[in-house]
Each structure stands twice: as C-alpha cells, then as structure tokens.
C-alpha cells in the first residue's frame, strides 16, 4: 500500500508534493539550513572510542562512513550506551555493531517540505551531496558525500528564526 501513501511517495522522490496550503518555508532548499559539517566515524572505531568522541565533541549522533565514502549508517550515543550496558555489544566492538543502517537521505537541492515529510517518521536525515569523481584511467562515477545531519530541531529553529508572519 506504499504506492497509495502520498507521504511515502514524496519522501522517496516518486511524487512532487501536492499540498495545497504550503507554509512559506515549504519550497526553500535544504542548503539554506546552514548546517555545520558533521562529525564522521569510520567503521573500525570502537564503541568505547565512539562514546568518548561523541561526548567530547558534544554530539548525540554521527554518520558512519567507510573509507570508500559508502554511508553505512548512523551511530547514536544513547543506542551505543544502551547496547553496551545491555550486553548486546562490547566496548571493544566496532561501532558498526550498534549502527542504525536504516536511514533517510536528502539532498541539498531538496525542499524543506520533503525534509518535513521525512522527519515525520525519522529522527534525522543524512544530508548528502552528489559529486562526480574521476579515476586515474579517466572513468567517472558519482559519489555521495555526507554534508550534514538534519533533525526536526534544525528545521524548527530555521522556521522560527525566519518566520514570515
């Protein structure tokens, strides 16, 4: 029944939003949020080190990205601590053992309306930017770069600071 769910269709890029009474911010691009660069963890970082890094830098979450640039998921401080304390992971385990591998991505050129639809069901979205890369033999490929992590708080802060009422 996903194909008859407009919000799912919009979130996954199959349908442009047809909401009749859009708020003033609905069509503004995600890039206008002025997100700060994210803290990124490599998959071999241990759970212990991830906890230390997140606490030291003041982050609740961070994307886990392979050296190749492949986005593996998101690690959160609370899930890591909960998993270790429950015995489902050890402090010495790689952070990939506690990584959320189901996450939504959104592009810099996507609208805040699309972001709003994503954030109705997800706690965050990973903001990505497509970049063309060339190898030594001249072949090219598109690579997704993590540009930021956006939450409902980021969207709410933008809307309240720029309210057009």
N, C-alpha and C positions, 0 to 999 in steps of 0.2 A: 504493500500500500504506500510505499515511499513515493512512487511516481504521482500520487494524487495529493501529496502533502507539499503545499507551496513553500513552506519554510525550509523543508529538506531540499527541495529543488533549487531554491535561491542559494542556500548555504553551499551546495555542491556545484553551482555555476550552470545549472541547466535551464534556469528561468530568471529573467530580469524581474525585479520586484515590481509588483503592480499595486502596491499600497496606495490608496487614493489620497489620504491626508498625511503626507510625509512631514516629519518635523524639519525645521530649517537646516539641520545638520546632515540629513539623510544621504545626500549625494556628494558630500565632501569626501575627499580621498583619505585613506588611512595614513598616508605620508604626512598629513597635516597634524597628526598627533604629536609630532616631535618626540618620538620615543628615544630613550637612551640606548646605547649599544648594550646588547645582552652579555651576561657572563656565560661562557660556553664551557662545558666539561667534555673531555674526551672519554671514550668508553672504558678505558683502563683505570680511571680514577677510582679509588676505593670508596666504599660507603663512608668510612671514617673521614677521609680527606674531603669528600663532598660536603659532609656536615660542617667541617671546620671552615671550608672555603665559603659556603653559603652564609654561615653565621658571621664570619669575619668581614665579608663584603656587604652584609645587610640585605641579602636576597632570600626570598622564600622558595624560589624555583629557578631552574636553569635548563636550557636545552642540552641534550647530549648529542654530540655531532662527531661522526667518525672523521679521521684524517682526510678521507676522500671527499668530505663535505656532505655525505649522506646524513640526513637528520634521523636519528634513532628514536628520539622521543624527548620526554621531559622528566626531570627528577625534581621532586619537591622535598623540602626539609621535613615536613610532617610525615610524609609517606616513608621516607628513609628511616627516620627515628622509630616510627611505628613498626616497620618491618623488622628492624634490628631488635627492638625490645620484645617483639612477639616471637622471636626466634626463626622468622622466615628468611632472614639474611644475617650475615655476619659483618662486623665492621670491616673485615679484610676483603669481603666480596667486592667485585667490580660494581660500579654504580648501575651498570646495565641490569643487574638483578632486581633493582627497585625502580626502573624507568617505566613511565607510562608510555606505551607505544601506540596508543590511540590518541590522536590529537588533531586539531584542525589547523590548517594553514590558510593564510590570507596574504594577498599581495599588496604592495604599496599603492597600486593604482585602483584597488578595490574600494568600494564605498563604505562609509561608516554604517550605512543601512545594512549592508551584507554582514559587517562585523557584528552589529547588534543582533542579527538573526543567529549567528554562531554562538554569541555569548549568552543567549537564552538557554542553551543546553550545556555549554562547556565553560569551565572556569577561566580559560585562557585560550588564546590563539597564537601560533607562532607566525610572525610576520616574515615573509620570505621575499627575496628579490631574485629574479631570473637573470643570470649573467652568462654571456657566451664566452666559452673558453676554447683556446686552440692548443693542440698538442704539437710536438716537435715536427711531426710529418705534415702539418697543415690541416689536419682534420679538426672539425669543431664539434662542440656539444654544449648543450645548455646545462648549467649547474645552478642549483638553488642555494642561495646564501641566506643564512639567518640574519635578519635585520633587526629583530626585536621580539619581545614577548608582550602581548597586549591583554589586559584584563578589563573587566567591566568597570573597575575603579578608574582606569585610564580614560575610558570613554566618558564616564560620568564627569570626571574632572574637566575634560575638554569642553563638554556641553555646558557645564555650569559656569566656567570661566568666560565662555564666549556667547552666552545666552543672548539671543537676538530679540527678546520680547520687547 
